Structure formats: structure tokens, C-alpha cells
Amino acid sequence: MSYILADGWIITMNPDRDIYQQASLLISGDRIAAIGSRETLQAANPEAEIIDCRDSIIMPGMVNTHTHLFQTLLKGLGDDMVLKKWFTCMTGPSAVALTEEDVFAAALHGCVESIRSGVTSLVDFMYAHPRPGLTAKVIEAFELSGIRGHVCRGFLTTGEEHGIPAELIETPEAALADARQVIHRYHRADGRVKVGLAPSMIWALDEKVLRGTRALANETGVLITTHVAETDFEIAQAQLRFQSSDTEFLSDIGFLGPDVLAVHCVQCSSRDIRALKHHDVRISHNPCSNLYLASGIPPIPEMLAAGLTVGLGSDGPASSNNHSLFQAMKTAALMQKGVHRDPTIITAEKVLEMATIDGARAIGLDHLVGSLEVGKKADVIVIGTDHPAMTPIHHPVSALVYSALGHEVTDVFIEGEAVMRAGNLTRVNQRDVLLRSRLAAASLAARTGNDRPRPWRSAAF
């Protein structure tokens, strides 16, 4: 199929950051074939379907560098808790009870929710393995929905003394053996859906599995992603066990590298940032989750000044309550302005880069996606501006970051395929997907005792 997205704003995110008004973009097959005027493109491609994009913004599909799709079933159950309590009292026990149906229903819903809010590439961090075969259900959801991304096989190998459920703890040998099997079965270097490795967090891992993760990644060439310096508790545990921060320890054992996507990095010191830059580690910034769990404000301006690549993530809906990068963009900008009392410290343009081209660079896909350039994969979204919140538009980037609510996305193309047209999903029935996830969520909550009505709380203790 060929499409001409006609007469809209085009935000290219190319190296010159060109923005065109009343311009058109040609999608041919799975690639972006041209950018120009409607008349010129239509004359050269009379067979192409014309999509009227007047009063719309055409931009690259966004890249969500971190989520936990199974948590789609847990929205609203983790309010008003710090991370350790949130995990040990709600998320961990829920993870223990997961079935294949739960994981598939949650993952498919999460993929649909992501597509509807303009995300075309997604990194899922699947660390819950109370029973075999759950990673495959996430991959199945990716393939059915049409979304691009990495399904990262996560694991926890210790931490029962800190409240990690025993059912979620695997031996290093078992975790890495299953990860290897998943990689060999599903990972293709040129595939739309790839597999990665996801050792979870320093207080639930041992040195053996971290070294084994590095060796397996070196062998297979897959992405590694891991939570780094998320909370004070995490830093304290690293100091107790390794007499250093978790970042320094990971550096010392040779774990870090440009294939590592470090998530959160809230408590990173200047020394940690130098280590991350030395190894060219990529960062996933999850502002909504960091605030929801009261983890703190990560030193993103210092990381950017150091030259680190920083992408955006929603984190799992148990700690952000949705998969929206629109919320993440606005929060990422405003939190730094507020805490530093400096309105210039991070701009709308920078956070849009983080959501697109920098996110693509963070997961090693910037040569394929993240910007609208001829020859790149046609991962393109169209955002309607005919909504009260989006009108009037003086500056389209400002409108996207500070005005958009996230529901304005009308069309989504992934590798040139229209996975959403005029607000309608083309691969799955949204009503069926949501019904399936509602039933799975209700069942999971009942099985774990999380279905009790919550009393009104004007204060939480």
C-alpha cells in the first residue's frame, strides 16, 4: 500500500529538526518515500491513498523505552505507596498469580493503549515468571497488535528477605537458560519484534546472573535493560552488599555498555553519571512513575549536559496508571523546571526528542525509526488538532508537549501498515480487547485479595 499524508504540519525530528507547514509525506511499502507538496507526490504516485491531514500534525511514532505490560491489569491498586511496599504488598503477590491468559490480555490491552496514544515502538520488561511460557504471551500480543519493540525476558534471583515472593525467584542457571531459549526461538536482528534481557534490580539479583547476562548479550547481540538507582533503598542495599553504588558495581564487573538501557537512574550521583557516560549507557526516564512512587527527581539535566542519550518511558501501569508518553513528556519538562526553579532547564523540543529520535537511539533503532526521513521505516503518527485543548496552535511542538491530552492521535502506521485509521484499530477489535482485560483484571484481583473496596482516604498512612 501507498499513502499520502497530505497538507499537515510535519515535524520531522531529522538532524536539522525541520518542521514544515501544509506539507505532505509519502509512505510506500514499509518506508518513507518522499516529503513534499500534495500535488507533486500525487502526480508521481496516482495509486496512493490520500489521507487529508489538514488541521493535523504528522510526526514520528513515539518510542516508549520502558513498561511492564502485565501491570495493565493493576491500574489503581498501588496508590500512595513507596516502591518497596508497592512491590512486596501488591505487585509481587499479583505477579505470582499471573496466568497465561492474564499476561496475554494485559499485554494486548497495553499494546492497543500504546498505539492509540501514538507509540509505535515499545520496550516491555517482563520479570514475572511464576510459571513457564509467559514471555511468549507478550510476544504474541506484540505480533497480533502490530507494534514494534523489544520483549525483554526479566528475572529476579534473590531478595526473599526483602519481600520478593519465593515463586518469582529463579536460579541464575534457570533464568539464563530460559532467556537463551526465548532468544533463539523468537529474536531476529532484523525483526519488528526483538527479544532482550532484563535483570530486574540490584537488591533482587546476584553477581553470577549479572555476569551471565553480559555474557549472553555478548553472544547473541540482544538489548539489556535493568532498573538502576531507582530508590534510596536500592542504593543502600548496593552499599551494604558491594560497598559501592549499583552503577559503580555494574561498571566494575564489566556489565555496562552501549547495549544497556538503564531505567530510572533517580539516585545517580555525578560519579555515577560519569561512569554511565564512559560506557555510553542509554537512559530510560520515567517521570510519572518516579513521582507516583515518591522515588525522587532524577538528574536528567546533568545527564543531558554530560551527553548521555535519554529516552522516555511510561513504566508499568501499576506505577503510572497508563502507557501515555504525552503525560510523560509534559511531566518530564515540568518536574525539572519546578525543582530547579529554572524554566529554561529543559524545553518542549528536548522532551519531544526524548520521546522520538532519542528513544530510538536508546534502543539502537535510530537508523530505522524515530524521525521522518526518506528511506526510514514508515513508523508515522497523525495527531488531530481540532480539539479544544489543542487549539489554537502557535507552535506545534509546544502544543504536543504541553496541550495534548493523548487521545488526539487519529492514524498510526508501523512499517507502512495502517494499524489505526481514522481512530479505528485495524488488527484487533478494541471492545473485545478491553472486555478481555477487564475480566482478567477482576479475576486476578479476586485471587490476590486486591478486590476489596477501598475506603475514602483524605490522608494516607
Buried (B, 14 or more C-beta within 10 A) or exposed (E): EBBBBBBBBBBBBBEEBBBBEEBBBBBBEBBBBBBBBBEEBBEEBEEBEBBEBEBBBBBBBBBBBBBBBBBBBBBEBBBEBEBBBBBBBBBBBBBBBBBBBBBBBBBBBBBBBBBBBBBBBBBBBBBBBBEEEBBBBBBBBBBBBBBBBBBBBBBBBBBEEEBBBEBBBBBBEEBBBBBBEBBEEBBEEEEBBBBBBBBBBBBBBBBBBBBBBBEBBEEBEBBBBBBBBBBBBBBEBBBEBBEBBBBBBBBEEEBBBEBBBBBBBBBBBEEBBBBBBEBBBBBBBBBBBBBBBEBBBBBBBEBBEBEBBBBBBBBBBBBBBBBBBBBBBBBBBBBBBEEEEEEEBBBBBBBBBBBBBBBBBBBBBBEBBBBBBEEBBBBBBBBBBEBEEBEEBEEBBBBBBBBBBBBBBBBBBBBBBBBBBEBEBEBBEBEEBBEBBEEBBEBBBEBBEBEEEEEEEEEEE
